[in-house]
Structure formats: C-alpha cells, structure tokens
Amino acid sequence: MVLDTSVMNVSISQLVEDFGTEVTAIQAVITLHALVMAAFILIGGRLGNILCRRRMFFARLTVYGLGSAVAPTLWVLTLGWSVIEGLGAAKVLLAMAAW
C-alpha cells in the first residue's frame, strides 16, 4: 500500500501537468486509491481463503491491470487507478502474502 501511494506521490507534478489540473485533485485520487485498497483488503483475503487462491490471484491481477490502463482524463484516472486498481491491489496484496 505504501509503495502504490509513494509512486503516485513522486509523480504528482507530472500528473498535474499532463492532466492540466491542480495538485489537490491528484492528491484526492491518491487518497481515494488508498481508501479503496484499505477498505477491501480483508474482503479480498477472505475470498482468497474461500476460493482457489491461485485462480483468484490471476483474476485479481487482471483487475489490477485493467485499472492500470492509460487514462486520458482525470475522471478516467480516478475511476481506473483509484477504484478499479485499488480493488485489485487489495486482493493481490493478501494473495501474495499467503504464498
């Protein structure tokens, strides 16, 4: 979780320039990502315990990759990186720790 937020914090100035927005908007996207990841990390771990861990791990990687798609606007970045990738990251983290 720290790695994800650190990577985005380092690139704030470039993201502000690329999206033509303010620093606070990018910080809100980063915060939303951290909140989504924190909110769903336990649920993702429980799903991994109930279902086959290996199969779930690859499904989680797919969700994570979907969220990493190129974002042409700030709203797509918010939806893709913060919400979708946050969900995938929450599920991937526990699956990796369990291996």
C-alpha positions, 0 to 999 in steps of 0.5 A: 500500500505504501509503495502504490501511494509513494509512486503516485506521490513522486509523480504528482507534478507530472500528473498535474501537468499532463492532466492540466489540473491542480495538485489537490485533485491528484492528491484526492485520487491518491487518497481515494486509491488508498481508501479503496485498497484499505477498505477491501483488503480483508474482503479480498483475503477472505475470498482468497481463503474461500476460493482457489487462491491461485485462480483468484490471484490471476483474476485479481491481477487482471483487475489490477491491470485493467485499472492500470490502463492509460487514462486520458482524463482525470475522471478516467484516472480516478475511476481506473487507478483509484477504484478499479486498481485499488480493488485489485491491489487489495486482493493481490496484496493478501494473495501474495502474502499467503504464498 
